[in-house]
Amino acid sequence: MLRTWWKESVIYQIYPRSFNDSNGDGIGDLRGIIEKLDYLKTLGIDILWLSPVFQSPNDDNGYDISDYRAIMSEFGTMADFDELLSGIHARGMKLVMDLVVNHSSDEHPWFQESRKSKDNPYRRYYHWQPKPPNNWLAFFGGNAWEYDEPTGEYYLHLFSKKQPDLNWENPALREEVYSLMRFWLDKGIDGFRMDVIPFISKRLDWPDIDPENFTEAVETIYANGPRLHEYLQEMNRKALSHYDVMTVGEAPGVPPRLANLYVGEGREELNMIFHFGHMFLDWGPKGKFDPKTWDLNEFKGVFNTWHQAIGERGWISIFLDNHDFPRLASRWGDDGLFRIESAKMLATLLLTMRGTPSIYQGSELGMTNVAFDRFDDYRDIETLNEYNQAKEKGADLDALLKIVHQVGRDNVRTPMQWDDSPNAGFTTAEEPWIKVNPNYRDINAKAVLADPNSIFYYYQRLLKLRKQTPALIYGDYEQIDEGSNWLYAYRRWDKDGEFYVYLNFSSEPQKGLPLPAGVKLQLFISNYEPDPSFRDTLRPWEARVYQIA
């Protein structure tokens, strides 16, 4: 297997709006990140991934870009960005930026020109139709085709109506994208995380979808379009291949069988993708606001299937939460009585799988979902659109609010909890852009840094051990628990080392570990104090990793 720095690194995602506010306006900013670089270096991460910091009207918190070569004024200046990049590199870390080129903002000059007339040179930068050619739905609710009065036609938007989809069929548009990529690469950034990259090639036969099975439509209609790999290879040839950088594609709708078309060695497309096999397990047929209970064996099956599909010639990034999904401790663990234990257990899973791990800001503190009691306290366009549609239909809004507590994206967008002072030390403003989670007085960076047994230091230990242990990076993997409904157990090994990982996904002590016979096991790391009397039993949410001595 090809060995390289981006396989051996660990990513830490920063959501700049919610990370740290340096100037007291209630909004996180670039200088706020600069202030915390030593904290991130102490944690032991290698790569910072910034969610978009480009100029944007913020309809979707920066994922609607109006100028790809400018910094959002709320976040600071280009001089601030240059100082941030320099500070990251000075500490031996790298910076990956968010590339959002499936769509732009409707306030981007390209779209402003495009909508002026049918023969405008920028018309073909977007998808225009005299009438909607299909019944496509937008991810944020409603129809994916929006009527635009100046020319009396409709444009496509798979997300917000203020996020028109770019037309990659147009070579001029593609050249614009490669040019803006080179602009940032020439500044010295270390790569891109590519937003919804499987969507850039559209099915121009415009087939209808089954609106009752939106999840299936994502894979079969929206993603993996006919010219996608042609575009990614061209992107690599004209921009990426000239730099020693890392690329990771956000890949909703990409099934395991297609993965190595994106990331296989020799394909010259992407280095890795974030797959969504596990992230949709609790979504019903109508999507995230139609939740269902997830099953541990399905969860394990996703990791098994992807490991087999990628094989020795591909690579993925491993993640359990990010800016679009609930907090990992709340979703996969127990954010009540066993918050600390389950957060550490999930960290063990994240950092002992084959793939480049991605940690979302606050996971190292054990931050949890938030349960605001009013829709007025939410800021996410997806949640607010769902609320408005439910209100129009006369649906049960109290029931919807409980679902939002479980699945809403603002669960991970509340401000980073730095200490127990007002607004968690995130800002000196009276009110931040979104309310702080009320549990910040107990869950914050100041508290975990003062506690040698905290989640933070457990992450720090795991990160250090992973870097020193090639078997946990490149080694093979097999599940060994035979379909348990509480235990996830697997083996990682290479020619230099062999490890057994045991994870209790329950709030009860569980007996009966499939320990290997005839070998001497040495405890490598655990989230509990070692106790020989528990040799064959895992305590609630216990993680235990053994090394063959």
C-alpha positions in Angstrom: 0.0 0.0 0.0 1.2 3.5 -0.9 2.4 5.3 2.3 2.0 9.1 2.5 1.6 11.9 4.9 -2.1 12.4 4.5 -2.8 8.8 5.5 -0.8 9.2 8.6 -2.4 12.5 9.6 -5.4 13.4 11.7 -7.8 16.1 10.6 -9.6 18.6 13.0 -12.5 20.4 11.5 -13.1 24.0 12.6 -16.5 25.7 12.0 -15.1 29.2 12.1 -18.4 31.0 13.0 -18.6 28.9 16.2 -14.9 28.4 17.2 -13.6 31.5 18.9 -14.6 35.2 18.6 -11.6 37.6 19.0 -13.3 40.9 18.5 -16.5 40.7 20.6 -19.1 40.8 17.8 -20.6 37.4 18.7 -19.1 35.6 15.6 -16.0 33.4 15.5 -13.3 34.6 13.2 -9.8 34.0 11.9 -8.0 35.8 14.6 -9.9 33.7 17.1 -8.5 30.6 15.4 -5.0 32.1 15.6 -5.4 32.5 19.4 -6.1 28.8 19.7 -3.4 27.3 17.5 -1.3 26.3 20.5 -4.3 24.5 22.0 -4.7 22.5 18.8 -1.0 21.7 18.7 -1.2 20.5 22.3 -4.1 18.2 21.3 -1.8 16.6 18.6 -3.7 17.1 15.4 -2.0 17.4 12.0 -4.4 19.1 9.6 -6.9 21.9 10.2 -9.9 21.8 7.9 -11.7 25.2 7.8 -15.4 25.3 6.8 -15.8 28.1 4.3 -14.3 31.5 5.2 -15.0 33.1 1.8 -17.2 36.1 1.1 -20.8 35.0 1.5 -24.3 36.4 2.3 -24.6 33.5 4.8 -27.8 31.9 3.6 -26.2 28.6 4.4 -23.5 29.8 6.8 -20.8 30.3 4.1 -21.6 27.3 1.9 -23.1 30.0 -0.5 -20.1 31.8 -1.8 -20.3 35.2 -3.5 -16.5 35.7 -4.0 -14.2 32.7 -4.0 -11.1 34.9 -3.7 -12.1 37.1 -0.7 -12.4 36.5 3.0 -15.8 37.0 4.6 -15.7 40.4 6.3 -17.1 38.9 9.5 -14.2 36.5 9.7 -11.5 39.1 9.1 -9.1 40.0 6.2 -6.8 38.3 3.8 -3.9 39.5 6.0 -5.5 37.6 8.9 -5.8 34.5 6.7 -2.1 34.8 5.7 -1.1 35.1 9.4 -3.3 32.1 10.2 -1.7 30.0 7.5 1.8 31.0 8.6 1.0 30.2 12.2 -0.3 26.8 11.3 2.7 25.9 9.2 5.1 27.3 11.9 3.6 24.7 14.3 4.1 21.8 11.9 0.4 21.6 11.0 -1.3 21.9 7.7 -4.4 23.7 6.4 -7.2 22.3 4.2 -9.9 24.6 2.9 -13.5 23.9 1.9 -14.0 23.9 -1.9 -17.7 24.6 -2.6 -18.2 24.3 -6.4 -21.4 22.4 -6.9 -23.1 25.7 -6.4 -22.4 29.4 -5.7 -24.4 32.1 -4.0 -27.1 33.8 -6.1 -25.2 36.9 -5.2 -22.1 35.8 -7.0 -21.4 38.1 -10.1 -21.7 35.0 -12.3 -25.3 34.4 -11.3 -26.1 38.1 -11.3 -25.0 38.2 -14.9 -26.6 34.8 -15.8 -30.1 35.9 -14.8 -30.0 39.1 -16.9 -30.8 37.6 -20.2 -31.0 34.3 -22.0 -28.0 35.2 -24.3 -25.8 36.5 -21.5 -22.3 34.9 -21.7 -22.7 33.7 -18.1 -26.1 32.0 -18.8 -24.4 28.7 -19.3 -22.6 28.9 -15.9 -25.9 27.6 -14.4 -28.7 25.2 -15.3 -31.7 27.1 -16.8 -34.9 25.6 -18.2 -38.1 27.1 -19.6 -40.1 25.0 -17.2 -39.0 22.4 -14.5 -38.0 19.3 -16.5 -38.5 16.9 -13.5 -39.8 16.7 -9.9 -36.5 17.0 -8.1 -36.6 18.1 -4.5 -34.0 20.3 -2.8 -32.2 19.1 0.3 -33.4 22.0 2.3 -37.0 21.4 1.4 -39.3 22.3 -1.5 -38.8 22.1 -5.3 -35.2 22.1 -6.7 -36.3 24.4 -9.6 -36.8 28.1 -8.8 -38.7 30.6 -11.1 -36.7 33.7 -11.9 -38.7 36.6 -13.2 -36.2 38.6 -15.3 -36.1 35.9 -18.0 -39.2 33.9 -17.1 -37.2 30.7 -16.7 -36.2 28.3 -13.9 -32.8 27.5 -12.4 -31.7 24.4 -10.6 -30.7 24.5 -6.9 -30.2 21.2 -5.1 -29.9 23.1 -1.8 -31.2 26.6 -0.9 -32.8 28.7 -3.7 -29.9 31.1 -2.9 -27.5 28.4 -3.9 -27.9 27.9 -7.7 -26.1 24.8 -9.1 -23.1 25.5 -11.3 -23.1 24.0 -14.8 -20.0 21.9 -15.2 -20.9 21.1 -18.7 -19.5 24.5 -19.6 -15.7 24.4 -20.1 -15.5 28.1 -19.2 -17.0 27.5 -15.8 -14.6 24.6 -15.2 -11.6 26.8 -16.0 -12.9 29.4 -13.5 -13.0 26.7 -10.8 -9.4 25.5 -11.6 -8.2 29.1 -11.5 -9.7 29.8 -8.1 -8.2 26.5 -6.8 -4.7 27.6 -8.0 -5.2 30.9 -6.3 -5.4 29.3 -2.9 -2.9 26.6 -3.7 -0.3 29.2 -4.7 -0.9 30.8 -1.3 0.4 27.6 0.2 -2.7 25.8 1.6 -2.3 22.1 1.8 -5.4 20.9 0.1 -9.2 20.9 -0.2 -12.2 19.2 1.3 -14.7 19.2 -1.6 -18.3 19.9 -0.7 -20.9 17.5 -2.3 -18.5 16.8 -5.1 -20.4 13.7 -6.5 -23.2 16.1 -7.5 -21.3 18.3 -10.0 -22.1 16.2 -13.1 -25.9 16.3 -13.7 -28.2 13.8 -15.4 -29.2 15.8 -18.4 -32.0 13.5 -19.2 -33.5 15.0 -16.1 -35.3 11.8 -14.8 -37.9 12.1 -12.1 -37.2 10.8 -8.5 -39.4 8.9 -6.1 -40.2 11.7 -3.6 -41.1 9.0 -1.0 -37.5 7.6 -1.1 -35.3 10.6 -1.2 -32.3 8.7 0.2 -32.3 6.4 -2.9 -32.7 9.4 -5.2 -29.4 10.9 -3.8 -27.5 7.8 -5.0 -29.2 7.0 -8.2 -30.1 10.5 -9.6 -28.2 13.3 -7.9 -24.7 11.7 -7.4 -22.3 9.9 -9.7 -23.3 11.7 -12.9 -22.2 10.7 -16.3 -19.2 13.0 -16.7 -18.1 13.2 -13.0 -14.9 11.3 -13.3 -13.9 13.1 -16.4 -14.3 16.4 -14.5 -12.3 15.1 -11.4 -9.5 13.9 -13.6 -9.4 17.2 -15.5 -9.3 19.0 -12.1 -6.4 16.9 -11.0 -4.6 17.5 -14.3 -5.1 21.3 -14.4 -4.8 22.2 -10.7 -4.1 19.6 -8.1 -1.3 17.5 -9.6 1.1 20.5 -9.6 1.1 20.6 -5.7 1.8 18.2 -2.8 -1.6 18.5 -1.3 -4.4 16.4 0.1 -8.0 16.1 -1.3 -11.0 14.7 0.5 -14.4 14.6 -1.2 -17.6 14.8 0.7 -19.4 11.9 -0.9 -23.1 11.5 -0.2 -24.7 9.1 -2.6 -21.4 7.2 -3.3 -21.9 3.5 -2.6 -19.0 1.2 -1.7 -18.9 -0.4 -5.1 -18.1 3.0 -6.8 -15.6 4.2 -4.2 -12.4 3.3 -5.9 -13.5 5.2 -9.0 -13.0 8.3 -6.9 -10.0 7.3 -4.8 -8.3 4.3 -6.3 -4.5 4.5 -6.9 -3.9 5.4 -10.5 -7.3 7.1 -11.0 -5.7 10.6 -10.5 -8.9 12.0 -9.0 -9.2 12.3 -5.2 -7.0 11.0 -2.3 -10.0 10.0 -0.1 -13.7 10.5 0.5 -16.0 10.9 3.4 -18.6 8.2 2.9 -22.1 8.4 4.5 -22.9 4.7 4.9 -23.2 5.1 8.7 -24.5 8.7 8.7 -27.8 7.8 7.1 -28.5 4.7 9.3 -31.0 6.6 11.5 -32.7 8.4 8.5 -36.1 7.1 7.3 -37.1 7.0 3.6 -38.1 10.7 3.7 -34.7 11.8 5.1 -33.3 13.1 8.4 -36.6 14.5 9.7 -38.1 11.1 9.4 -35.8 9.4 11.9 -35.6 5.7 12.8 -33.6 3.7 15.4 -30.1 2.7 14.2 -28.8 -0.9 14.7 -25.3 -1.7 15.9 -24.9 -4.6 13.5 -25.9 -2.4 10.5 -23.3 0.1 11.8 -20.6 -2.5 12.0 -21.6 -3.8 8.6 -20.9 -0.3 7.1 -17.3 -0.4 8.3 -16.8 -3.9 7.1 -18.3 -3.3 3.6 -16.2 -0.1 3.1 -13.0 -1.8 4.2 -13.6 -4.6 1.7 -14.6 -2.2 -1.1 -11.6 0.1 -0.7 -9.1 -2.7 -0.3 -5.4 -2.0 -0.6 -5.7 0.6 -3.4 -8.1 3.1 -2.0 -8.4 5.3 1.1 -11.2 7.0 3.1 -11.6 9.4 5.9 -13.2 8.1 9.1 -15.6 10.4 10.9 -18.5 10.1 13.4 -19.8 13.7 13.3 -19.2 17.0 11.5 -20.9 20.3 10.9 -23.9 18.6 9.2 -24.6 15.8 11.8 -25.4 15.6 15.5 -22.7 15.3 18.2 -21.1 11.9 18.3 -21.6 11.4 22.0 -25.3 12.2 21.7 -25.8 10.2 18.5 -23.7 7.1 19.0 -23.1 7.1 22.7 -24.7 8.1 26.0 -24.6 11.8 26.6 -26.0 11.5 30.1 -24.6 9.3 32.8 -21.9 7.8 30.6 -21.0 10.9 28.6 -17.3 10.7 29.4 -16.9 7.0 28.9 -18.9 6.8 25.7 -17.0 9.8 24.2 -13.7 8.1 24.9 -15.0 4.8 23.5 -16.1 6.5 20.3 -12.7 8.3 20.1 -11.1 4.8 20.3 -13.2 3.6 17.3 -12.4 6.8 15.3 -8.6 6.5 15.9 -8.1 2.7 15.5 -9.8 2.3 12.1 -8.0 2.2 8.8 -8.5 5.7 7.2 -7.6 9.3 8.0 -9.6 10.3 11.1 -11.5 13.5 11.2 -12.3 15.1 14.6 -15.0 17.8 14.8 -14.4 20.7 17.1 -15.6 20.1 20.6 -15.5 16.3 20.4 -12.4 16.3 22.5 -14.4 18.1 25.2 -17.3 15.7 25.0 -19.7 18.4 23.8 -23.3 17.2 23.3 -26.4 18.1 21.3 -28.4 21.1 22.4 -32.2 21.1 23.0 -33.4 24.7 22.5 -37.1 25.0 23.6 -38.1 27.4 20.8 -37.6 27.3 17.1 -36.6 31.0 17.3 -33.3 29.9 18.9 -32.3 27.9 15.8 -30.3 29.4 12.9 -29.9 26.6 10.4 -31.7 27.1 7.1 -32.5 23.4 6.9 -34.2 23.3 10.3 -36.1 26.6 9.7 -37.3 25.5 6.3 -38.6 22.3 7.8 -40.4 24.2 10.5 -42.0 26.6 8.0 -43.2 23.7 5.9 -44.6 21.8 8.9 -46.4 24.9 10.1 -48.0 25.4 6.7 -49.2 21.8 6.8 -50.6 22.1 10.3 -48.2 19.4 11.5 -47.3 18.7 15.1 -44.6 21.3 15.8 -43.8 20.0 19.3 -43.0 16.6 17.8 -40.9 18.3 15.1 -38.9 20.2 17.8 -38.1 16.9 19.5 -36.8 15.5 16.2 -34.7 18.7 15.7 -33.2 18.1 19.2 -32.1 14.7 17.8 -31.0 15.4 14.2 -30.7 19.2 13.7 -27.4 20.6 12.3 -27.3 23.4 15.0 -26.5 20.6 17.5 -22.9 20.9 16.4 -22.9 24.6 15.6 -23.4 26.0 19.1 -20.2 27.9 20.2 -17.1 26.1 21.3 -17.1 25.8 25.1 -13.8 27.3 26.2 -14.5 27.9 29.9 -17.3 28.5 32.4 -17.5 32.3 32.1 -20.5 33.9 30.3 -21.1 32.5 26.8 -18.5 29.8 27.5 -15.6 32.2 26.9 -16.4 32.1 23.2 -17.2 35.8 23.0 -17.3 38.9 25.1 -20.5 40.0 23.2 -23.8 39.9 25.1 -25.2 37.5 22.6 -23.4 35.2 20.3 -24.8 34.5 16.8 -26.4 31.3 18.2 -26.9 30.5 21.8 -24.3 28.5 23.8 -25.3 25.1 25.0 -26.4 25.6 28.7 -24.1 22.7 29.8 -21.0 24.8 29.2 -20.4 25.4 32.9 -19.6 21.7 33.3 -18.3 20.8 29.8 -15.5 23.2 28.7 -11.9 23.3 27.6 -10.7 24.8 30.9 -12.2 21.9 32.9 -10.8 19.1 30.6 -7.3 20.7 30.5 -7.2 20.7 34.4 -8.3 17.0 34.6 -5.6 14.4 33.6 -8.3 11.8 33.1 -10.4 13.9 30.8 -11.6 13.2 27.3 -9.1 15.7 25.9 -6.1 13.9 27.3 -7.5 10.5 26.1 -7.7 11.9 22.6 -4.1 13.2 23.0 -2.9 9.8 24.1 -4.7 8.1 21.3 -3.3 10.5 18.7 0.2 9.9 19.9 -0.2 6.2 20.0 -1.7 6.1 16.5 1.2 8.0 15.0 3.7 5.6 16.6 1.8 2.5 15.4 1.7 1.8 11.7 -0.6 -1.2 12.2 -3.4 1.1 13.3 -2.9 3.2 10.2 -2.1 0.8 7.4 -2.8 -2.6 9.0 -5.5 -5.0 7.8 -8.9 -5.2 9.6 -11.5 -7.9 10.4 -14.5 -7.9 12.7 -14.4 -10.7 15.3 -17.6 -10.2 17.4 -19.9 -12.4 15.4 -23.0 -10.2 15.3 -23.2 -9.1 18.9 -25.9 -6.4 19.6 -23.7 -4.7 22.2 -20.1 -5.4 21.3 -18.0 -4.1 18.4 -14.7 -6.1 18.3 -12.1 -6.1 15.6 -8.5 -7.0 14.9 -5.9 -4.7 13.3 -2.6 -6.1 12.2 0.4 -5.9 9.9 3.8 -7.7 9.9 5.0 -5.6 12.8 2.1 -5.7 15.2 -1.3 -7.1 16.1 -4.1 -5.4 18.0 -7.5 -6.4 19.3 -10.1 -3.7 19.9 -13.2 -4.2 22.1 -16.0 -1.6 22.3 -19.1 -1.8 24.5 -21.9 0.0 22.9 -24.2 -0.2 25.9 -24.8 1.3 29.4 -24.6 -2.2 31.0 -21.6 -4.4 31.9 -21.2 -7.1 29.3 -19.6 -10.4 29.6 -18.1 -12.7 27.0 -15.2 -11.1 25.0 -13.8 -13.1 22.1 -10.2 -13.0 23.3 -7.6 -14.8 21.2 -6.3 -18.0 22.7 -2.7 -19.1 23.1 -1.2 -15.6 23.0 -0.1 -13.1 25.6 -2.1 -9.9 25.5 -0.8 -6.6 26.8 -3.2 -3.7 27.4 -2.5 -0.9 24.9 -5.1 1.6 26.0 -8.4 1.7 27.8 -10.9 4.3 28.9 -11.2 2.7 32.3 -8.6 2.0 35.0 -7.2 -1.5 34.4 -8.8 -4.2 36.7 -7.9 -7.9 36.2 -11.3 -8.9 37.6 -12.9 -7.5 34.5 -10.7 -9.5 32.1 -13.7 -11.1 30.3 -16.2 -8.3 31.0 -16.5 -4.8 29.6 -17.9 -2.1 31.8 -20.5 0.4 30.4 -19.2 2.0 27.3 -15.7 0.6 27.9 -13.1 0.6 25.2 -10.2 -1.8 25.5 -7.3 -2.2 23.0 -4.9 -5.1 23.5 -1.6 -5.6 21.7 -0.1 -9.1 21.2 3.0 -9.0 23.3 
